[in-house]
């Protein structure tokens, strides 16, 4: 039987002393998708109209668009779920997590945004007990948004809002081998070493957390990243992929835990697979190299 499309029921009330029930998580995910798409409208205005930017202390770019989109997301989350902390890349990266908290990247792939490639995303995840339980991943320029609560779905973005959601599923590795989704602007020797241990049939250049959405809907098979990333880069995509049947693992072969404030929310190396049967074959270094 074909699963029914996801629809938005009443938005659940969230509180720090209660884990959202599985039946509530889809509705949370749909609301997160709405918020992400609204932020995407802001990003599109800057993308098409020019955008001032500068480099942060770590050498990565930030822009007017990042800040405007983040302000919109944080305000929408506070209005919908007051009292739930938000850990956001640009303005709240030093905030402390709680039993329930949001991780937000208002513009993942700023370099590609500034270049006009369209391969950037808005990432929002709700984390409970160190793991995401609801998430949205929007690609505004591509007109696609993924969401996941208890299951993973995708919708077109229509005039700045999600259209009809339909279920997605990661695929088994095809006979011709894996399609590796590789970064256009990052790369480490360790990435290549991990890919060399896998049956790679072709490579596809893709930027930002868009890779997670493509893995979740069967448009790729593996994404390896040994260079430094932050929790807000991966949490939403991790959950979408996991609920679509895939898996993200770290060097120990276990899923990531989120809320690592002592580590300033930094991730270690990871490999994301559409087909979880291959996760045990990931050969990853213990730590990521530090940014120069």
N, C-alpha and C positions, 0 to 999 in steps of 0.2 A: 504494500500500500504506500502511495506517495505521501510523505509528511505534509500536513497542512501548512500554508504560509504563516509566518509569524505575524501577529497583529498586536497592537498596543492596547492593553487593558489599562485600568487605573494605575497611576504611578505609585509604587509601594512607598510607604514611609520607612526610612532607614534610621537606625539608632545604633549608637556605639556598643550597646549591651545586647545586641541581637544579630545573629548571622542571617542574612536574607535566605528565605526558603527557596528551594529550586524552582518552585512555581512562580516566584516573584522575579527571578533573575532575568527572564526574557523581557519583561516590561521595563526593568531598569536599563537593559541593553538598548531597547528601542529609544528610550528617552536620551541616553548617551549619544546615540546616533543622530538624533535631532539636534542636540547641542553641538556635536562635531560638524554637522552640515552647516549650521548657522555660522560657526567660526569659519568654515570654508568660504562662505559668501564674503566675509571680510577679507580673507586672503586673496580671493579672486579680484577684488577691487584693487588691491595693492599690486597684484601680479600684472594686471592689465594697464595700470596707471603709473607705474614706477614706484620704487621703494628705497628709501634711505636705509643704509645698514652700516655696521661696524664690526670689528673683531672683538670677541671677549678675551679674557685673560688666558684661556686655554687655546686660543687661536681659531676657535670655531666662530662662524658668523652669527649675528643676530640682527634683527631688523625691526622697523616700525610694525611690520605685519605680524611678527611673532608676538610683540607686546600687545597689540590691539586684539588679536585673536585670543590670547591668554586671558586678558581682562574680561572678554565676553564669556569665555568658558567658566572661569572662576565665579563670576557673578551668577551665571545660570545654575551652576552646581549649588551655590549657596542659597539661591532662591528655592530650588527644588528640594534640596536635602540640607537644611541648615544644621550646623553642628558637626558635619562630617569633614575632617581635615582634608586639605588639598595640597599635594606635593606637586608643584608645577615647575617646569624647567627655568623659566625666565624670572619669576618673582617670588617663588616660595620654595626654592630648592633646599633651604635649610630648615624647613618646618619638620616637626617630629611626626612620625606615623602614629596610628592608634589601632585599636582592634579592627576598625573599618576605616579606610581612607582611599582617596582618589590619587592616581598618578596621571599627570597630564603633560603631553608634549603638544603645544599648539601648532607647531610647524616642524615636522621631522623631515629633514632634507632641505634645509635652508639654501645650501649651495645650488641645488637643482631648481629651487623656487626662483632664485635670483637669475639663473641662466635661462629660465623659461621652458624647461623640459616638461613640466607638468607632473613629474614623478616625486611628489611630496605628499605627506599625509598629516592628518590630525589624529592624535592618539589619546584616548581616554579609557582608563581602566579603574574599576572598583576592586580593591584588594581586601580580603578577609582571611585571617589566619595565614598570612604570608603568600597566599595565592590569589590571583584574580578570580572573581566570580561573575563579573559582567564587564563588557568592554565594547568599544566602538572604534573603528579604524576607517577614516574617510579619506578618499583621494579626490578632492574637489575638482581639479582640472580634468580628471579622467571620468568624472560623473559616476563614481562607484563608492559605495559605503558597505562595510561589513560590520556585523554586530554579533555578539554571542553572550548569552546568559547560560541557560542549560543546553542550548544547541547553537550552532553557527549558521548564519544566514547572510545573504547579500541583497542589496537593493540598488537600483539606479538612483542618482540624485536628480530630482526634477524641480527646477526653479528653487534650488537651495534647500529642499527638504527631501527626506528619504521617500522613494516610491514604495511599491509592494515588495516585501521581503520574501525571498524564497530560500530554502535550505541549500547549503553547500557541503561538499565533502572532499577531503583530500583523496588522492588517488594512490593505488598501488604502483610500484615502480614498473614502468612499461618495459616491454621486451627489448626495445632499442636502447635502454639505459636511462639514467637519471638526467633530467634537465637541472643544472645547477644555476641558481639565481645569484649572480655575482655583482658586487658593487661597482658603480662607475667611478667612484672617487676614493675608495679605500681598498686596501689589500695588504695582506701579511704573508710572509713565507709559510707561517703555520696554517693559514687558510688553505694554501695549495697542498701542504702535506696531508691535511685531513681529506681534501677532495681526492687526492691520489689513491687513497685507500677505498674509494667508492667507485661503483660502475657508472662513471659519468659518460653520457652519450653526447651531450651538447651543453653549451653555456649560453646564458641570456643575461645581458647587462640590465640591471634594474636598480633603481635608487630607493633609499629610505625604507620605512617599514612596509611599504607597498609589497615587498617580498612575502611577508606573512600572509597577506590577503591572497596573493597568487598561489601560494602553497595550499591555502585552505580550500581553494576552489579547483584544484587540480591542474593549474597552469605551470607548475614546476614541482620539483621533488626535494631539493635540499638548498639550504642557505647556511653558510658557515661564516662566523665572524669571530676572529680571535683578537682583533683590535679593541680598544676601549669603547664601551657604550654605557649608557645610563639606564636606570630602571624604567624611566618614562619612554625610552626608545623602544622597549620590548614588551612591556606588560600587556598592552592591548592586543598586539599581534600574537603573543604567546597564547593568550586565552582563546582568541578566534581560531588559531590553528589547532589547539588542543581539543576544542569542542567540535572541530571538523574532522577529528580522528587522527591528527598528526601529533607530533611531539617535539618539544624543545628540551635539550639536555645540556648540562654543563660538563666540565672535565670529569666529574665523579659519576656521570651517567644519570644523575637525578635531575628532575625539573628544578628550575630556579625558584628560590624563595624571594619575596619582595618585602621591602621595608628595612633595607640594610643601612640605617642611618649612621652607625659607626663607620661604615665604608663610604659615606657621602653618596649613597645610592648608586655606586658604581657596579656594573656587571663584570663578571669574568667572561672568558671565552665560551661560545656556545655553538651548537649545530642544531638547526631546525629541519625536521623531516616531515614530508607528507605521509610517508609510509613508516610507521613507528618500528617496523621489523628491522630497520637499518640503524636505529639509534645506537645499538650496542657496538656498531662498527665505527663510531666517531672517535677519532684520535685527536685530542685537544690538549694544548699546553695547560699547565696548572693556573697560570695567571696571564692577564693581558699586558702587553708592553705599555709603559706610561707614555702619555702624550708629551711630545717635545715641548 
